[in-house]
């Protein structure tokens, strides 16, 4: 299987391409995030909708193992739709997402777009890197990175362009919102204030808000981490494409010594 997931009805086969940096048997948060967006985008709606916000709670480590999908509509309308997506492993819920979809308007809205212009160099001017994952078949290894500022493993803020080279769901194209959700979960990894060899700083959740769908194959993650004095912290990022910034992401971190 060349994709990260194979979905058959409500059953999901998970490939090793979903693995994260902390444990080879545990999924990177971007994998279930993209899967939950994929599920929500296929829920019937009263009008054309796009994903405006994803909030993913990682209730337990999401395993590299078969998953079961459940979803329900929490709010249905002509202007918004709120979908809850549940991922279960062996009957235990491991992740839960709330996905807000809003009505997708027409060209009359193009003239009123307001956003921050791109303030970093384009991907062609970045230094190509690979994510420092444990395995060549992990989730991070599926992306090409162009570093503009900072570096994986180096403390401090970073601005890195991501291009995903794998499909998330077998037989299905990656949607713009799926790509945004997947990239957003790298916020803590690229802007770490601590070293990977001495500390873990796993995110317990991910919240992504999108003013519009991203365009093109490259997505910029411009991220920074703030750490508290009690084992907590947050990583936050701005997301952009070549047109400019279109989204924001926040993760709550659980910090521990190895």
TITORLO-969256 format. One line per 8 residues: for each residue x, y, z of N, C-alpha, C, O. Coordinates in steps of 0.05 Angstrom, whole numbers, plus 5000, padded with zeros to 4 digits. Layout:
REM residues N
X Y Z X Y Z X Y Z X Y Z | ...;
//
This chain:
REM residues 258
5017 4976 5000 5000 5000 5000 5018 5025 5000 5033 5029 5018 | 5015 5042 4979 5032 5065 4977 5021 5089 4992 5035 5109 4996 | 4995 5088 4999 4982 5110 5013 4984 5105 5043 4993 5084 5052 | 4976 5126 5059 4978 5124 5088 4954 5107 5098 4958 5091 5117 | 4931 5110 5086 4907 5095 5095 4893 5082 5072 4895 5091 5049 | 4880 5060 5077 4861 5048 5059 4834 5047 5074 4833 5035 5096 | 4814 5060 5063 4788 5062 5077 4768 5045 5061 4764 5049 5037 | 4755 5027 5075 4733 5010 5064 4709 5013 5082 4709 5001 5104;
4689 5028 5073 4666 5034 5089 4675 5048 5115 4684 5071 5113 | 4672 5036 5138 4680 5049 5163 4705 5036 5175 4711 5041 5199 | 4719 5021 5160 4743 5008 5169 4768 5019 5155 4767 5025 5131 | 4789 5023 5171 4814 5036 5161 4837 5017 5165 4842 5008 5187 | 4852 5012 5143 4878 4998 5145 4899 5020 5146 4899 5038 5129 | 4917 5018 5165 4938 5038 5169 4965 5027 5160 4973 5005 5169 | 4979 5042 5144 5006 5034 5135 5027 5045 5153 5021 5064 5169 | 5052 5035 5152 5074 5047 5167 5080 5076 5160 5094 5089 5175;
5069 5085 5137 5073 5113 5130 5060 5133 5149 5066 5157 5147 | 5044 5123 5168 5031 5141 5187 5048 5146 5212 5040 5162 5228 | 5070 5132 5215 5085 5132 5240 5097 5160 5246 5106 5174 5227 | 5097 5167 5271 5108 5193 5280 5136 5190 5291 5148 5168 5290 | 5148 5212 5302 5175 5212 5311 5180 5201 5339 5203 5196 5347 | 5159 5198 5355 5162 5191 5383 5163 5161 5387 5177 5151 5405 | 5147 5146 5372 5145 5117 5375 5137 5105 5349 5117 5114 5337 | 5152 5085 5339 5146 5074 5312 5119 5060 5310 5109 5056 5288;
5107 5054 5333 5081 5042 5333 5058 5061 5337 5035 5053 5338 | 5064 5088 5338 5044 5108 5343 5043 5128 5319 5064 5135 5308 | 5020 5135 5311 5017 5153 5288 5025 5182 5294 5022 5192 5316 | 5036 5194 5274 5041 5223 5275 5013 5237 5276 4994 5227 5263 | 5010 5258 5291 4984 5271 5293 4973 5281 5267 4949 5283 5264 | 4990 5287 5247 4981 5296 5221 4965 5275 5206 4949 5281 5189 | 4971 5249 5213 4957 5227 5199 4927 5226 5206 4911 5228 5189 | 4920 5223 5232 4892 5223 5239 4878 5250 5233 4854 5251 5228;
4894 5272 5234 4882 5298 5228 4872 5299 5199 4850 5307 5194 | 4889 5290 5181 4881 5289 5153 4859 5270 5148 4841 5275 5131 | 4859 5247 5162 4838 5227 5158 4811 5238 5168 4791 5234 5154 | 4811 5252 5190 4785 5264 5200 4774 5285 5181 4750 5287 5177 | 4792 5301 5169 4783 5320 5149 4771 5306 5125 4750 5314 5115 | 4784 5284 5116 4774 5269 5094 4746 5258 5099 4728 5259 5082 | 4742 5248 5123 4715 5238 5131 4695 5261 5130 4673 5258 5118 | 4701 5283 5143 4682 5305 5144 4675 5316 5117 4652 5324 5112;
4695 5317 5099 4689 5328 5072 4670 5310 5056 4660 5319 5035 | 4666 5286 5064 4648 5268 5050 4621 5265 5063 4604 5250 5053 | 4616 5280 5084 4590 5281 5096 4571 5298 5079 4578 5320 5072 | 4547 5287 5072 4529 5303 5056 4521 5329 5070 4518 5330 5094 | 4519 5351 5054 4512 5377 5065 4490 5390 5049 4485 5383 5026 | 4477 5410 5061 4455 5423 5048 4464 5443 5026 4448 5450 5010 | 4489 5450 5027 4500 5469 5007 4530 5462 5004 4541 5448 5021 | 4543 5472 4982 4572 5468 4980 4586 5479 5004 4582 5502 5011;
4603 5463 5016 4617 5471 5041 4647 5467 5038 4656 5450 5022 | 4662 5482 5054 4691 5477 5056 4698 5476 5086 4682 5486 5103 | 4720 5463 5093 4729 5461 5121 4740 5488 5130 4758 5498 5118 | 4729 5499 5151 4738 5524 5163 4754 5519 5188 4772 5535 5195 | 4748 5498 5202 4763 5493 5227 4763 5463 5234 4743 5450 5232 | 4786 5454 5242 4789 5426 5253 4800 5429 5281 4820 5442 5286 | 4787 5415 5300 4798 5412 5327 4800 5382 5333 4779 5368 5334 | 4824 5373 5336 4829 5344 5340 4840 5340 5368 4859 5352 5376;
4826 5323 5383 4835 5314 5410 4847 5287 5407 4834 5268 5399 | 4873 5284 5414 4887 5258 5414 4883 5246 5441 4899 5251 5460 | 4862 5230 5444 4854 5219 5470 4874 5198 5481 4878 5196 5505 | 4885 5183 5462 4905 5163 5469 4924 5161 5446 4919 5172 5424 | 4947 5148 5449 4964 5144 5426 4948 5130 5403 4936 5109 5408 | 4950 5141 5379 4935 5129 5357 4954 5109 5344 4975 5116 5333 | 4947 5083 5345 4966 5062 5337 4968 5058 5307 4950 5066 5292 | 4990 5046 5299 4993 5036 5272 4978 5009 5271 4990 4988 5273;
4952 5010 5269 4935 4987 5272 4908 4994 5259 4902 5017 5255 | 4891 4974 5254 4865 4979 5242 4848 4999 5259 4849 4997 5284 | 4834 5016 5246 4817 5035 5259 4788 5033 5249 4783 5023 5227 | 4770 5042 5266 4742 5043 5259 4733 5072 5260 4740 5086 5278 | 4718 5080 5240 4708 5108 5238 4679 5109 5245 4662 5093 5237 | 4672 5129 5262 4644 5137 5267 4642 5167 5262 4661 5182 5268 | 4620 5177 5252 4616 5205 5249 4587 5212 5254 4569 5195 5251 | 4582 5237 5262 4555 5246 5267 4554 5276 5261 4574 5291 5264;
4531 5285 5252 4527 5314 5247 4517 5326 5273 4495 5319 5283 | 4531 5346 5284 4523 5359 5308 4506 5384 5303 4489 5391 5319 | 4510 5396 5280 4495 5420 5272 4493 5420 5242 4513 5419 5228 | 4469 5422 5232 4464 5422 5203 4450 5447 5195 4430 5454 5208 | 4460 5461 5175 4447 5485 5165 4456 5491 5137 4472 5477 5126 | 4444 5512 5126 4452 5520 5099 4478 5536 5098 4490 5539 5077 | 4486 5547 5122 4510 5563 5123 4533 5549 5137 4556 5554 5130 | 4527 5532 5157 4548 5518 5171 4540 5489 5175 4516 5483 5176;
4560 5473 5179 4555 5445 5186 4577 5437 5206 4601 5443 5201 | 4570 5425 5228 4589 5416 5248 4588 5386 5250 4567 5374 5255 | 4611 5373 5244 4613 5344 5243 4632 5334 5264 4654 5345 5268 | 4624 5314 5279 4642 5300 5298 4652 5274 5285 4636 5259 5275 | 4678 5270 5286 4690 5246 5275 4704 5231 5297 4720 5243 5312 | 4699 5205 5300 4711 5189 5321 4728 5167 5309 4718 5153 5290 | 4752 5163 5318 4769 5142 5309 4773 5122 5333 4781 5130 5355 | 4768 5097 5328 4770 5077 5349 4789 5055 5341 4791 5047 5317;
4804 5044 5360 4821 5021 5357 4813 5000 5377 4815 5005 5401 | 4805 4976 5367 4796 4954 5384 4774 4963 5403 4773 4956 5426 | 4756 4979 5392 4733 4988 5408 4738 5011 5427 4719 5020 5441 | 4762 5022 5428 4769 5044 5445 4774 5069 5429 4789 5068 5409 | 4761 5091 5436 4764 5116 5421 4792 5127 5427 4800 5131 5450 | 4807 5132 5405 4834 5142 5408 4837 5171 5399 4856 5185 5407 | 4819 5180 5382 4820 5208 5373 4791 5217 5366 4774 5201 5358 | 4787 5243 5370 4760 5254 5365 4764 5281 5353 4780 5297 5363;
4750 5287 5332 4753 5312 5318 4726 5326 5315 4705 5314 5311 | 4727 5352 5318 4704 5370 5312 4712 5385 5287 4732 5400 5287 | 4696 5382 5266 4702 5395 5240 4680 5414 5233 4657 5406 5229 | 4686 5440 5232 4667 5460 5224 4670 5466 5194 4692 5472 5184 | 4648 5463 5180 4647 5469 5151 4629 5493 5147 4608 5496 5160 | 4637 5511 5129 4621 5535 5124 4614 5535 5094 4628 5523 5077 | 4593 5549 5088 4584 5552 5060 4606 5563 5043 4618 5583 5050 | 4611 5551 5020 4631 5560 5001 4618 5579 4982 4601 5571 4966;
4625 5605 4983 4613 5625 4967 4624 5626 4939 4642 5610 4932 | 4614 5644 4922 4622 5646 4894 4643 5668 4890 4655 5678 4909 | 4647 5676 4865 4668 5696 4858 4662 5724 4869 4680 5740 4869 | 4638 5729 4878 4632 5756 4888 4648 5762 4913 4650 5786 4921 | 4659 5742 4926 4674 5747 4951 4704 5752 4946 4718 5759 4964 | 4713 5747 4921 4742 5749 4916 4753 5776 4921 4775 5779 4931 | 4737 5797 4916 4747 5824 4918 4750 5833 4947 4764 5853 4952 | 4738 5819 4966 4739 5828 4994 4759 5812 5010 4761 5816 5035;
4775 5795 4997 4795 5779 5012 4815 5798 5026 4825 5817 5015 | 4819 5792 5052 4839 5807 5068 4857 5787 5082 4847 5770 5097 | 4883 5789 5078 4901 5770 5090 4929 5782 5090 4935 5801 5075 | 4946 5772 5108 4974 5781 5108 4988 5770 5084 4986 5746 5077 | 5003 5787 5071 5019 5779 5048 5042 5761 5057 5051 5763 5080 | 5051 5744 5039 5074 5727 5045 5098 5744 5053 5106 5762 5038 | 5111 5737 5076 5133 5753 5085 5159 5737 5087 5178 5746 5101 | 5160 5714 5075 5184 5699 5073 5189 5691 5044 5172 5694 5027;
5213 5680 5039 5220 5672 5012 5203 5649 5002 5194 5633 5019 | 5199 5646 4976 5184 5623 4966 5200 5597 4968 5224 5598 4974 | 5187 5574 4964 5201 5548 4968 5226 5545 4951 5244 5531 4959 | 5226 5557 4927 5250 5553 4910 5275 5565 4922 5297 5556 4914 | 5272 5583 4941 5296 5595 4953 5303 5582 4980 5322 5590 4993 | 5288 5561 4987 5294 5547 5012 5315 5526 5008 5322 5518 4986 | 5325 5516 5031 5345 5494 5031 5329 5468 5035 5315 5465 5054 | 5332 5449 5016 5317 5424 5017 5327 5407 5040 5351 5403 5044;
5307 5396 5055 5313 5379 5078 5293 5356 5079 5273 5356 5065 | 5299 5335 5094 5281 5314 5101 5275 5316 5131 5293 5322 5147 | 5251 5310 5139 5244 5309 5167 5261 5287 5181 5264 5266 5170 | 5272 5293 5204 5289 5273 5218 5273 5251 5232 5273 5249 5256 | 5259 5235 5216 5242 5214 5227 5259 5189 5231 5281 5186 5221 | 5247 5170 5247 5261 5145 5254 5263 5127 5229 5282 5111 5228 | 5244 5129 5211 5243 5110 5189 5237 5125 5163 5224 5145 5163 | 5247 5114 5140 5241 5125 5114 5212 5121 5106 5203 5133 5087;
5197 5105 5121 5169 5100 5115 5151 5115 5134 5127 5109 5135 | 5161 5134 5149 5145 5148 5168 5129 5171 5155 5133 5177 5132 | 5111 5183 5171 5094 5205 5160 5111 5228 5151 5106 5239 5129 | 5130 5237 5167 5147 5259 5160 5164 5255 5135 5170 5273 5120 | 5172 5230 5131 5189 5223 5108 5174 5226 5082 5186 5226 5060 | 5148 5228 5083 5132 5231 5059 5131 5259 5048 5118 5264 5028 | 5144 5278 5062 5143 5306 5054 5170 5316 5045 5191 5308 5056 | 5170 5333 5025 5194 5348 5018 5193 5375 5032 5172 5388 5032;
5215 5383 5044 5216 5407 5060 5236 5427 5047 5257 5419 5037 | 5228 5452 5048 5246 5473 5040 5248 5493 5063 5229 5507 5069 | 5271 5494 5075 5274 5510 5100 5282 5539 5092 5301 5543 5078 | 5267 5557 5103 5272 5586 5099 5286 5597 5124 5304 5613 5122 | 5276 5589 5148 5286 5599 5173 5285 5577 5194 5265 5562 5194 | 5305 5574 5211 5305 5553 5231 5313 5527 5220 5325 5525 5198 | 5306 5506 5235 5315 5479 5227 5302 5459 5246 5298 5465 5269 | 5295 5435 5235 5288 5413 5253 5311 5407 5272 5334 5405 5264;
5305 5405 5298 5325 5398 5318 5340 5422 5329 5355 5420 5348 | 5337 5445 5316 5350 5470 5326 5329 5486 5341 5307 5491 5331 | 5336 5496 5365 5316 5511 5381 5308 5537 5367 5324 5550 5354 | 5283 5544 5371 5273 5570 5362 5253 5568 5340 5247 5547 5329 | 5241 5591 5332 5221 5592 5311 5232 5582 5285 5256 5582 5280 | 5214 5574 5267 5222 5564 5241 5200 5570 5221 5177 5572 5227 | 5209 5574 5196 5191 5577 5173 5200 5557 5152 5222 5559 5141 | 5183 5537 5147 5190 5515 5129 5166 5510 5110 5143 5508 5118;
5173 5507 5084 5153 5499 5064 5151 5468 5063 5172 5455 5064 | 5127 5458 5061 5122 5429 5059 5108 5422 5033 5090 5437 5025 | 5116 5401 5021 5102 5389 4998 5099 5359 5003 5119 5345 5006 | 5074 5350 5003 5069 5321 5009 5071 5305 4983 5059 5312 4963 | 5085 5282 4985 5090 5266 4961 5074 5239 4962 5077 5223 4943 | 5058 5235 4982 5041 5211 4984 5012 5220 4985 5005 5242 4994 | 4994 5202 4977 4965 5206 4981 4959 5196 5009 4970 5176 5018 | 4941 5209 5023 4933 5201 5050 4914 5177 5049 4918 5158 5064;
4894 5179 5031 4874 5157 5029 4877 5145 5002 4876 5158 4981 | 4881 5119 5001 4885 5105 4976 4863 5110 4956 4839 5108 4963 | 4871 5117 4932 4851 5122 4911 4838 5149 4911 4820 5154 4895 | 4846 5166 4930 4834 5192 4933 4855 5214 4932 4877 5211 4944 | 4850 5236 4918 4868 5258 4918 4868 5272 4945 4848 5273 4959 | 4891 5283 4953 4893 5299 4977 4879 5326 4973 4886 5340 4955 | 4860 5332 4990 4846 5357 4988 4863 5379 5000 4881 5373 5017 | 4859 5405 4993 4874 5426 5006 4872 5427 5036 4892 5431 5050;
4848 5422 5047 4844 5422 5076 4859 5399 5089 4870 5402 5111 | 4860 5376 5076 4875 5353 5087 4904 5360 5088 4917 5354 5108 | 4915 5373 5068 4943 5380 5068 4949 5400 5090 4969 5398 5104 | 4931 5420 5094 4935 5440 5114 4936 5427 5142 4953 5434 5159 | 4917 5408 5147 4916 5395 5173 4941 5378 5178 4952 5378 5200 | 4950 5364 5157 4974 5347 5160 4999 5364 5167 5014 5357 5184 | 5002 5386 5152 5026 5403 5156 5025 5417 5183 5045 5420 5196 | 5001 5426 5191 4998 5441 5216 5009 5425 5240 5019 5437 5259;
5007 5399 5240 5015 5383 5263 5046 5381 5266 5055 5370 5285 | 5061 5392 5248 5090 5394 5250 5099 5418 5266 5123 5423 5270 | 5080 5435 5276 5087 5460 5288 5107 5456 5311 5127 5470 5313 | 5101 5437 5329 5119 5433 5352 5146 5421 5344 5166 5427 5356 | 5146 5406 5322 5170 5393 5314 5190 5413 5302 5214 5411 5307 | 5180 5432 5286 5199 5450 5272 5207 5474 5290 5227 5487 5284 | 5192 5479 5311 5198 5503 5328 5205 5495 5356 5201 5511 5375 | 5216 5471 5360 5221 5461 5387 5241 5480 5401 5259 5491 5389;
5237 5483 5427 5255 5497 5445 5273 5478 5461 5290 5487 5476 | 5269 5452 5457 5283 5432 5472 5294 5411 5452 5284 5409 5429 | 5315 5396 5460 5327 5377 5442 5311 5351 5443 5300 5343 5463 | 5309 5338 5420 5294 5313 5417 5307 5290 5433 5293 5272 5443 | 5333 5291 5437 5346 5269 5450 5342 5269 5481 5345 5248 5494 | 5336 5292 5492 5333 5294 5521 5304 5298 5530 5297 5293 5553 | 5286 5307 5512 5259 5314 5519 5239 5303 5499 5246 5299 5476 | 5214 5300 5508 5191 5296 5490 5172 5319 5495 5170 5329 5517;
5159 5328 5474 5140 5350 5476 5117 5344 5456 5113 5357 5436 | 5102 5323 5464 5081 5313 5447 5056 5330 5450 5049 5339 5472 | 5043 5335 5427 5018 5351 5429 4994 5333 5435 4992 5311 5425 | 4977 5344 5453 4953 5330 5461 4930 5336 5443 4909 5323 5444 | 4933 5357 5427 4911 5365 5409 4922 5380 5385 4946 5385 5384 | 4905 5388 5368 4911 5405 5345 4886 5420 5337 4865 5408 5333 | 4889 5446 5334 4867 5463 5325 4876 5479 5301 4896 5494 5304 | 4862 5477 5279 4870 5492 5255 4846 5507 5244 4824 5496 5242;
4850 5533 5239 4829 5550 5227 4838 5560 5200 4861 5569 5197 | 4820 5559 5180 4827 5566 5153 4808 5588 5143 4784 5584 5144 | 4819 5610 5133 4802 5631 5122 4793 5624 5093 4773 5634 5083 | 4809 5606 5080 4802 5596 5053 4818 5571 5050 4835 5564 5066 | 4813 5557 5028 4829 5533 5021 4856 5542 5011 4858 5562 4996 | 4877 5528 5019 4903 5534 5007 4904 5527 4978 4888 5510 4968 | 4923 5539 4963 4926 5533 4934 4954 5523 4929 4973 5532 4941 | 4956 5504 4910 4982 5494 4902 4992 5472 4919 4978 5464 4939;
5015 5461 4913 5026 5438 4927 5043 5445 4951 5049 5427 4967 | 5052 5470 4953 5070 5478 4975 5054 5493 4996 5038 5511 4990 | 5058 5485 5022 5046 5499 5045 5068 5508 5064 5085 5492 5071 | 5067 5533 5072 5087 5544 5090 5077 5541 5119 5054 5547 5125 | 5094 5532 5137 5089 5531 5165 5109 5550 5179 5133 5545 5179 | 5098 5571 5190 5115 5591 5203 5108 5590 5233 5088 5601 5242 | 5125 5576 5249 5117 5566 5275 5136 5576 5297 5159 5583 5293 | 5124 5577 5321 5139 5584 5346 5128 5568 5369 5104 5562 5370;
5145 5562 5388 5137 5547 5413 5141 5565 5437 5161 5579 5439 | 5122 5564 5456 5125 5576 5482 5122 5554 5503 5103 5539 5503 | 5141 5553 5522 5140 5533 5543 5134 5546 5570 5144 5567 5577 | 5117 5532 5586 5112 5541 5613 5132 5529 5632 5152 5516 5624 | 5128 5534 5658 5146 5524 5679 5135 5500 5694 5144 5494 5716 | 5115 5487 5682 5102 5464 5697 5098 5440 5679 5081 5423 5685 | 5114 5438 5657 5111 5415 5640 5091 5418 5617 5084 5399 5604 | 5082 5443 5612 5064 5448 5590 5076 5468 5571 5097 5480 5576;
5061 5473 5550 5070 5493 5530 5050 5493 5507 5032 5477 5506 | 5055 5512 5489 5039 5512 5464 5058 5517 5441 5078 5530 5443 | 5050 5506 5418 5063 5512 5393 5042 5524 5375 5020 5514 5373 | 5048 5547 5362 5029 5560 5345 5042 5567 5319 5066 5572 5317 | 5026 5568 5297 5038 5572 5271 5018 5587 5253 4994 5585 5256 | 5030 5602 5234 5015 5613 5212 5019 5596 5188 5042 5586 5183 | 4998 5591 5172 5000 5574 5148 4996 5592 5124 4978 5609 5124 | 5012 5588 5103 5010 5604 5079 5014 5587 5055 5025 5565 5056;
5006 5598 5032 5014 5588 5006 5026 5612 4991 5033 5632 5004 | 5030 5609 4966 5044 5631 4951 5028 5657 4951 5040 5678 4948 | 5002 5655 4954 4985 5679 4955 4987 5694 4981 4983 5719 4981 | 4994 5680 5002 4995 5693 5029 4984 5675 5050 4979 5651 5046 | 4980 5686 5074 4972 5670 5097 4942 5665 5096 4926 5683 5090 | 4935 5640 5101 4907 5632 5100 4898 5618 5125 4874 5612 5128 | 4915 5612 5145 4907 5596 5168 4925 5600 5192 4946 5611 5191 | 4914 5589 5214 4929 5589 5239 4926 5562 5252 4905 5548 5248;
4946 5553 5267 4946 5528 5281 4957 5531 5309 4975 5546 5313 | 4945 5516 5328 4954 5516 5356 4954 5487 5366 4936 5472 5361 | 4976 5480 5380 4978 5454 5394 4984 5459 5423 4999 5477 5430 | 4971 5443 5441 4978 5443 5469 4998 5420 5474 4993 5397 5465 | 5020 5426 5487 5042 5407 5490 5044 5395 5518 5038 5409 5538 | 5052 5370 5520 5058 5357 5545 5088 5351 5544 5098 5335 5528 | 5104 5365 5561 5133 5364 5561 5143 5345 5583 5134 5346 5606 | 5161 5326 5575 5172 5307 5594 5201 5302 5587 5209 5304 5564;
5217 5296 5607 5245 5286 5603 5243 5257 5594 5226 5242 5602 | 5262 5250 5576 5263 5222 5567 5274 5205 5590 5277 5180 5586;
//
